[in-house]
Amino acid sequence: MSTSALTRRDFIERASILSAIGALAANGAAAATRDLTAAARPQFSAGFRTIDIRTAEATIHGAIGGSGPPVLLLHGWPQTHLIWRAVAPRLARDFTVVVTDLRGYGDSSVPPDGENHEGYSKRAMARDQVEVMRSLGFERFAVIGHDRGGRVGHRMALDHPECVSKLAVIDIVPTLKLYTSVTKSFATAYWHWFFLIQPAPLPEDLLLKSAESFLRGRFKRSRKPGVSSASLIPDAISEETFAEYLRCFQDPRRMHAMCEDYRAGATIDLEHDRADLERKVGCPVLVLWGADNPGVDALFDVRATWRERATDVRGRSLPGGHYLPEQLPEAVHAECLRFIRPVDPGR
């Protein structure tokens, strides 16, 4: 076979893949809505009921439990709302707790990419969550976000200051700060940021072919001190929970959506952040980060970095890695409880 024939065949195959991804994105919301009726979804936690709420652009899956002032919990990559399974029941003793899957993650729907990845901008993701809370009757609420969920919370506090009473972000610094602080150490710690933003379908194809080994590698790197690297985070991510994360991670539509989340972070999200450089988050902000995570603790003065973007910042490191809600749920609960609990004037 000639070189030109091979080139033409490769071109046709690549065009077919790109076309398929486009079709999946266009039909993602309808397909994901069908997924939402599946009977095999795991129970989040006793005392929580499942919710599937239709917003203007997506169907958001999650759970709600407890009573008291409302708190919204947002997960990060590559996980789902299950990351809060040990924190949410503790918070539910004092608050009405809402945990959700971001659009494109878990069992939420998969909207189209949009122009310049706008469909997965943090602005669009934040808009979903505000609509979810309003549909539940909550106009103002606290937000706790881990990883990508913290970035959604940051944008929500800027775009919807009337809604966010307090914001807690876990193991992140602002996206714009990261992309304007690129060093060898940063690129080494955050290599996946530059991999996931490559044009489709390269990262999607490679990750889908090695989904299980990739996920296990991610979680092993965040193990507790002194624990064998052969295990997942002990007493934190069970094999059952890992299987649920893997189920979602292996879905080609959701894999594409998760890459779009990062592509948006490197494009339209930066445009939004630059437009807001003269504005700061006005509500109180709590920052927590893992002392064992070289991607944050070793590269940034986390509190000082957030004080560049918010007027009222407090927080500290915790003796864990990136996945603090799973590694140290008691500590995360204690810190967040002190932060968001209403002050009793009688005390």
N, C-alpha and C positions, 0 to 999 in steps of 0.2 A: 504493500500500500504506500502511496506517495506521501511526502511530508505535507503537501497541500490538502490531501484528503483527511489526514489526521487533524490538521488545524481546523478544517471545516467541521468535522465531527465534534471536536472539543467545544467549538463555538456553539454548536447546536445544543449540546448537552448543558453547557453553562446557561444558555438562554432559557432552556426548559426549566432549570432549577430556579432561576430568578423569577420566571413567570409563575411557577408553582408557589413560591413564597409570597408573591404579590396577591395571588388568589386566596391563599390562606389568610393573609392579613385582612383582605376585603371581606371575607366570610367569617372571620374569627369570632365576632360578637355573637352571631347566630349559633355557631358550632359550640362555643363555650357555654351559651345559655342552655343548650341541650345537655352539656356535661353537668350543669348544676343540678339536674334532676336525678343524677346517679345515686343509687341507694347505698353505695359502698363507702361514702365519705366518712372518715373517722370522726368520732365525737371529740370536740375540743376539750371540754372539761365539764365535770359534773356541776350543775347549777347554771350552765350557759346554754342558751338556745341558738340554733343556727339562724342566720339572716342572709337573704339574697336580695339586695336592694338595687333597683334600676335607677341609674342616674341619667343625665342627658346624653352621655356618650358611652356608658358601660353598665355592666351588671356587676356589682361588688358583693363578693361572698365574705362571710365572717361569722362572728358570734357575739352575743351580748349577755351580760350577767351582772349580778350585784345590785346595789341601790345606793343612792347618794349622788353627789356631784359627778358630772360625766367626765370620763377620761378616754381618749382614743389612743390605741396602741398600733404602731405601724412597724412592720418587719423590714428586713433588708434582703440582699442577694446573697446566696441563691436559695432562700428559704421562703416560708409562707407564714401566716399568722400563728402557726404552731410554735414558733420560737418563743411565744409568750405563755406557753401552757403552764409553766411553773410560777410566773410572776402575776398573771391576770387573776387567778383565784385568790391570791393574797390581797391584791388591790381591791377585789370585789367585796372585801369585808367593810370597806369604807366608801367605795365609789361605785357608780354605774360604769362598767368597763365594756368598751366596744373594741373588738379586735377584728381587723379586716385583712384581706389579701389585696395588695395593690393591683391595679389593672395590669393584665398580662401575666400575673403570678397566681400560683395556687389554683383556686377554682373560680376566680373572677374572670370576666370575659376578656377577649383579646381584640381591642379596637384596632382600626387601620393605623399604619405608621404616620400618615399625614405628611405635609410638606416640611422638609428640614427636620424630620423626626418629631414634629410637634405633638403627635399622638402620644408620645411617651415623655414629654417634657414634665418637669416637676410641677409646673403650673397646671397642666391637665390632670396629673395625678392628685394634686392638692384639691382641685375643684371637685373631683369625684368624692373625696372624703368629706368635704364640707357638705355636699349634697346628702351623703349618707347620714351624717349627724343631724342635719335639719329634718330629714325624713323620720328620724327617731324622736324628734321633738327637742333637739339640743341646739340652741343658737350660739352658745358660748361654752367652751370646754378646754380642758388641758390636753396636750398632745405629748406623747412619749414615742420617739422614733429611733430605731436602731439602723445604722448603716443607711441604705437607700431611703428607708422610712424617715430617718432624721433629715435627709435632704428635702424630702417632701414636706416635712414639718417646718423646716426653715422657710421654704417658699410660701407655705400656707400662712405663716406668721407675717410675711411681708404683704401678700396679696389679700389676706382676710384678717387684718388685725382685730376687727370687731368680734371675730370668732374664737381666737386663740387666747386663752387667759394666761396660760403658762406653757413653756416649751422645754422639754428635756430631750437632748440629743446624746446618743450613745456611740462612742468610738468613731467619731468623724470630726473633720474640720471642713469649713465651707469649700464647695467645689471649685470656685474661682481661685481660692488660695492654693489649692492643690495644683491646678493646671499652670499657675504662674510661679510655682516653686519647684520646677522639675530639676532634679539632680540625679546622679547615678543611684544614690541610695533610695530616692523616691521611686525611680523607674524600676528598681529591683523589687521593692516592697509592693508596688502597685502595677506590676507588669500586666495584670489582666485588664486594667483600664485601657491600655493601648492595644491589647489583643481584641477585646470585645467590640471596639469601635471600628474595626476593619469592615470593609463593605461586605454585605451579604453575598453569598452564603458561606464564606470561609470560616468564620468562628463558629457559626451554627453547625456546619457539617463536622468540623473537628471535635467539638464538644459532644455532639450526639453519638459519635463513634466511641467515645471513651467516658460516657457520663458517670458511670458508677465509680471508676477509679479516680476520676477528677474530683468528684464530691468527697470521697473518702480522704483524698489528699488534702482538700481544703480544711476539713474538720480535724484531721490529725494534727495539723499545724497549730491548732488552737487548743491543744489539750492542757490539762492542769499540770502544774509543775510536778516532776517526779513520776509521771505516768508513762508507761510504755507507749512508744509511737505506733505500736501495732494495733492500738485500740482507737475507737472513736472517743470523743470527749466522755470519759467515764461518768456515770450517774447524771449525764446531761442529755446526750443524744443516744437514745436506745436504737436498736436495729429496726424497731417498728416505726419510730419517727424518721429514721434515715430512709426507710422504704417509701414513706410518704413524700419526703423531699425529692427522692429520686423519681417517683411517679410523675411529678410535675416537671422536673428538670428534663425528663426524657421526651416530653411532648414537643414536637417540632414547632408548633405555633407559639408555645410559651418560651421555648428557647429563643426564637426570633424576637419575641417581645422583650425578653430580658436583655438581649443585645441592643435592641432599640432604646431601652432605658439608658444604657451607657453611651450610645451614639448621641442621644439627646443631651446627655451630660457634657459632651464635648463640643456641642454646637449651639442649639437654641437655648439651653439652660445658661450657657455663658453669656449669651446676648441679654437674657433677662437679668442676670446678676450684674453685668456691667451697667445696665440701665438703672439699677438700684444702688449704685455705689454711694450715693449721697444719703441713703436711707439706712436706718438701723432697726433691728427688731426691737419693738417697744416693750413687749411683755417680759417678765423675768425668764431667764434661761438657765437651765441646769445642764452642765456638760459632765459626762462620765466617760472614762476611757480605760482601756486595759494597759496596765503597766508592763505586761509581757508582749504587747503588740508593737513590733518594730515599725509598723506602718504609720503609727500615730505618735506614740509616746516618745520615740527616739528622734523623730523628725521635727516636731512642733512643740512650742509652748502652747498647750491647748487652750488654757483659759485666756491667755493674752490674745491668741488668734481670734477667739470668739468675741472678745471685747472690741475688736475692730468692726464687728458686724452687729453687735447688740449692746444695749445701754446698761443692762443689769445681768451680770453673768457670775455664776458661782459653780463650784464643782470640784471633782478630784479624780485621781486614778484609783482603780480597784485592782487587786492582785490576780488578774486573769488576762486572757487574750482578747480576741475580737468579739467572740460570741458571748458576751457577758450575761444576757438574759437567760442563757442556758447553763453557762458555767457557774454563775454566782447569783441565782435568782433571789436568795434571801437578801444579799447586799444591795442588789438593784432595787428590790422592793423597798427596803429601808430608806435608801437615799431618795427615791421618788416619793415615798409617803411623806417624808419630812418636807419635801419641796412643794408638793401640791395640796397638802392638807390645809383646809381653811383655818385661819388663825382664830382661836377662841378668845374673844376680848375679856372673858372672865378669868383667864389664867394669868 
